[in-house]
């Protein structure tokens, strides 16, 4: 134990050494030694439960099922494209760059986990398309944003989303519980929120074509329809229903920020931040359904 840790004691001994006997000095040293022992014991006792708890949490954390992993890749493909457009617009650029780096790491890790899953038939072929699509998108989104790279990122994201979505459907079909469909539906709503934000940012970059407006309106309707279906589902617990209410409240802000005319720079920032919050909420809701599907037998 460093001297500084018991500075008050050592100062006391130094100042009074000439006035106390050797026995008294030994007694004080013994007292300090015992105090140090007690302190170390307390610290060890305090750290032990935290370490044990962390170990227990690691041991008890369930593995993410393949269908949920595929759904995550579907959402990430659109989210990363959205973040790339944010860089192009210099919109929340610094956090967007960090989120891209984290998203790339997450995509790689999820893809590596899926490689350990014994996929067969159509699912195996679809997974190879997901891998190939990711290699293309990964190179694009990590490049310096330009007008040409932005367009290629958008096209790559659409192709990767389709492939990952198909893989999620194929893996969902192999599951016994119908609740997996609700988990996938929540994950798909995350993707729709990210795609809608990306489409909106395209309009901010100048694409105000009729086709883009139709795409935005279609994605809006799909999101609301899916949210309604999740709310009405008999498997939706009261806790999940409360989470869906919160997601709907965020959706109101999100939808208003998109607006009929694209809004202004403040609206763009709201779209960027609110889409992230909605994504987090839908991920949590999807995880709740996944836990329910894993716990209950098929009905």
Buried (B, 14 or more C-beta within 10 A) or exposed (E): EEEEEBEEBEEBBEEEEEEBEEEEEEEBEEEBEEEBEEEEEEEEEEEEEEEEEEEEEEEEEEEBBBBBBBBBBBBBBBBBBBBBBBBBBEBBBEBBBEBBEEBBEBBEEBBEBBEEBEBEEEBEEBBEBBEEBBEBBBEBBEEEBEEEBBBBBBEBBBBBBBBBBBBBBBBBEEBEBEBBBBBBBBBBBBBBBBBBBBBBBBBBBEBEEEEBBEBBEEBBEBBBEBBEBBBEBEBBEEEBEEBBEBBBEBBEBBBEBBEEEBBEEEBBBBBBBBBBBBBEBBBBBBBBBBEBBBEEEEE
